[in-house]
Amino acid sequence: MQQYFIITDYDQLKALSDPFRIKILNMLIEGSYTGQQIAQGLEIPRAKIHYHLNELEKFGFIKVIRTEAKNGIIQKFYRSVAYSFRPAEDLLPYAVEVGDYYRQSMLEVLNRARLRVISAPEEAFQKNDENPDRRPRITLQAEIRVREDQFTDWLVRFRSLIDELSEMEDKEGRDDTKWYYFSALGLQIDEPRFAVSDNDSGESKEKNTRVNEEEET
């Protein structure tokens, strides 16, 4: 699979703005599945899955990576062609459609993250270390009031850290390594929702940074 797929025309963008297709696509980023397996996983009729798979394949977002014969029927296994999808710059004038795509994509990332938390082993939630900063997990929300260029500059540095983490990945399956999952979203919001009180009277003080992070005792 390639790392990025660039959405180059309006019809592609419109096809991928459908919330249900993004749900299917995210499944196929994680692994290869038949239409029947997707239908069972999403609890959706097979006929509906077939239509959306055809649309995703027609626009080049997914492909058949192998076939298997089962009970005289040829089963097709589909897989995403890339790990992420980005609209090309010349599609930016279609602001509504681009916005719909990014909104639905973010919502599906949250949904997949939720499923990862539900299915994680008990070991993932154990204390591990007396120092909270040394525990191999993070739950974090933050509201920060800064200039847009400051935020985007910080995101560049953040992405470089993710690249650094990817370069550490064990390719040989050593006995002392484990799989870890990381998900992140960052976007502009209308107003903050974390209350910041200075005292019991409930008086609030304006702050530029508000962080809600997991703290364990």
URZI-V796335 format. One record per pair of residues at least 24 apart in sequence whose C-alpha atoms are under 10 Angstrom apart, sorted by the first residue. I is the first residue (numbers start at 1). J is the second residue. If there is no record, write none. Layout:
i=I j=J
i=I j=J
//
This chain:
i=1 j=29
i=1 j=79
i=1 j=80
i=1 j=81
i=1 j=82
i=1 j=83
i=2 j=80
i=2 j=81
i=2 j=82
i=2 j=83
i=2 j=84
i=3 j=81
i=3 j=82
i=3 j=83
i=3 j=84
i=3 j=85
i=4 j=81
i=4 j=82
i=4 j=83
i=4 j=84
i=4 j=85
i=4 j=86
i=5 j=60
i=5 j=61
i=5 j=80
i=5 j=81
i=5 j=82
i=5 j=83
i=5 j=84
i=5 j=85
i=5 j=86
i=5 j=87
i=5 j=88
i=6 j=61
i=6 j=82
i=6 j=84
i=6 j=85
i=6 j=86
i=6 j=87
i=6 j=88
i=6 j=89
i=7 j=59
i=7 j=60
i=7 j=61
i=7 j=85
i=7 j=86
i=7 j=87
i=7 j=88
i=7 j=89
i=7 j=90
i=7 j=91
i=8 j=86
i=8 j=87
i=8 j=88
i=8 j=89
i=8 j=90
i=8 j=91
i=9 j=59
i=9 j=87
i=9 j=88
i=9 j=90
i=9 j=91
i=10 j=87
i=10 j=88
i=10 j=90
i=10 j=91
i=10 j=94
i=10 j=97
i=10 j=98
i=11 j=59
i=12 j=55
i=12 j=56
i=12 j=58
i=12 j=59
i=12 j=60
i=12 j=61
i=12 j=87
i=13 j=59
i=13 j=85
i=13 j=86
i=13 j=87
i=13 j=88
i=13 j=91
i=13 j=94
i=13 j=97
i=13 j=98
i=13 j=100
i=13 j=101
i=14 j=94
i=14 j=97
i=14 j=98
i=14 j=100
i=14 j=101
i=15 j=52
i=15 j=55
i=15 j=56
i=15 j=58
i=15 j=59
i=15 j=61
i=15 j=97
i=15 j=101
i=16 j=55
i=16 j=56
i=16 j=59
i=16 j=61
i=16 j=85
i=16 j=97
i=16 j=98
i=16 j=100
i=16 j=101
i=16 j=102
i=16 j=104
i=16 j=105
i=17 j=96
i=17 j=97
i=17 j=98
i=17 j=99
i=17 j=100
i=17 j=101
i=17 j=102
i=17 j=103
i=17 j=104
i=17 j=105
i=18 j=52
i=18 j=97
i=18 j=100
i=18 j=101
i=18 j=104
i=18 j=105
i=19 j=100
i=19 j=101
i=19 j=103
i=19 j=104
i=19 j=105
i=19 j=107
i=19 j=108
i=20 j=49
i=20 j=52
i=20 j=104
i=20 j=108
i=21 j=49
i=21 j=52
i=21 j=53
i=21 j=55
i=21 j=56
i=21 j=104
i=21 j=105
i=22 j=56
i=22 j=101
i=22 j=104
i=22 j=105
i=22 j=106
i=22 j=107
i=22 j=108
i=22 j=109
i=23 j=104
i=23 j=105
i=23 j=107
i=23 j=108
i=23 j=109
i=23 j=111
i=23 j=112
i=24 j=49
i=24 j=52
i=24 j=53
i=24 j=56
i=24 j=80
i=24 j=108
i=25 j=52
i=25 j=53
i=25 j=56
i=25 j=61
i=25 j=62
i=25 j=78
i=25 j=79
i=25 j=80
i=25 j=81
i=25 j=82
i=25 j=83
i=25 j=84
i=25 j=105
i=25 j=108
i=26 j=79
i=26 j=80
i=26 j=83
i=26 j=84
i=26 j=105
i=26 j=108
i=26 j=109
i=26 j=112
i=27 j=78
i=27 j=79
i=27 j=80
i=27 j=108
i=27 j=112
i=28 j=61
i=28 j=62
i=28 j=63
i=28 j=77
i=28 j=78
i=28 j=79
i=28 j=80
i=28 j=81
i=28 j=82
i=28 j=83
i=29 j=62
i=29 j=78
i=29 j=79
i=29 j=80
i=29 j=81
i=29 j=82
i=29 j=83
i=29 j=84
i=30 j=79
i=30 j=80
i=30 j=83
i=30 j=112
i=31 j=77
i=31 j=78
i=31 j=79
i=31 j=80
i=32 j=63
i=32 j=64
i=32 j=65
i=32 j=66
i=32 j=76
i=32 j=77
i=32 j=78
i=32 j=79
i=32 j=80
i=33 j=64
i=33 j=65
i=33 j=66
i=33 j=75
i=33 j=76
i=33 j=77
i=33 j=78
i=33 j=79
i=34 j=64
i=34 j=66
i=34 j=67
i=34 j=68
i=34 j=75
i=34 j=76
i=34 j=77
i=34 j=78
i=34 j=79
i=35 j=75
i=35 j=76
i=35 j=77
i=35 j=78
i=36 j=75
i=36 j=76
i=36 j=77
i=37 j=77
i=38 j=78
i=53 j=78
i=56 j=80
i=57 j=81
i=61 j=85
i=106 j=184
i=106 j=185
i=106 j=186
i=106 j=187
i=107 j=185
i=109 j=183
i=109 j=184
i=109 j=185
i=110 j=183
i=110 j=184
i=110 j=185
i=112 j=183
i=113 j=181
i=113 j=182
i=113 j=183
i=113 j=184
i=116 j=181
i=116 j=182
i=117 j=181
i=120 j=180
i=120 j=181
i=124 j=180
i=127 j=216
i=127 j=217
i=130 j=216
i=130 j=217
i=131 j=216
i=131 j=217
i=132 j=214
i=132 j=215
i=132 j=216
i=132 j=217
i=133 j=215
i=135 j=216
i=136 j=180
i=137 j=180
i=137 j=181
i=137 j=182
i=137 j=214
i=138 j=182
i=138 j=213
i=138 j=214
i=138 j=215
i=139 j=212
i=139 j=213
i=139 j=214
i=139 j=215
i=140 j=184
i=140 j=211
i=140 j=212
i=140 j=213
i=140 j=214
i=140 j=215
i=141 j=184
i=141 j=185
i=141 j=186
i=141 j=194
i=141 j=210
i=141 j=211
i=141 j=212
i=141 j=213
i=141 j=214
i=142 j=186
i=142 j=192
i=142 j=194
i=142 j=209
i=142 j=210
i=142 j=211
i=142 j=212
i=142 j=213
i=143 j=186
i=143 j=187
i=143 j=188
i=143 j=189
i=143 j=191
i=143 j=192
i=143 j=193
i=143 j=194
i=143 j=207
i=143 j=208
i=143 j=209
i=143 j=210
i=143 j=211
i=143 j=212
i=144 j=188
i=144 j=189
i=144 j=192
i=144 j=207
i=144 j=208
i=144 j=209
i=144 j=210
i=144 j=211
i=145 j=188
i=145 j=189
i=145 j=191
i=145 j=192
i=145 j=207
i=145 j=208
i=145 j=209
i=145 j=210
i=146 j=208
i=146 j=209
i=148 j=188
i=151 j=186
i=151 j=187
i=151 j=188
i=152 j=186
i=155 j=186
//
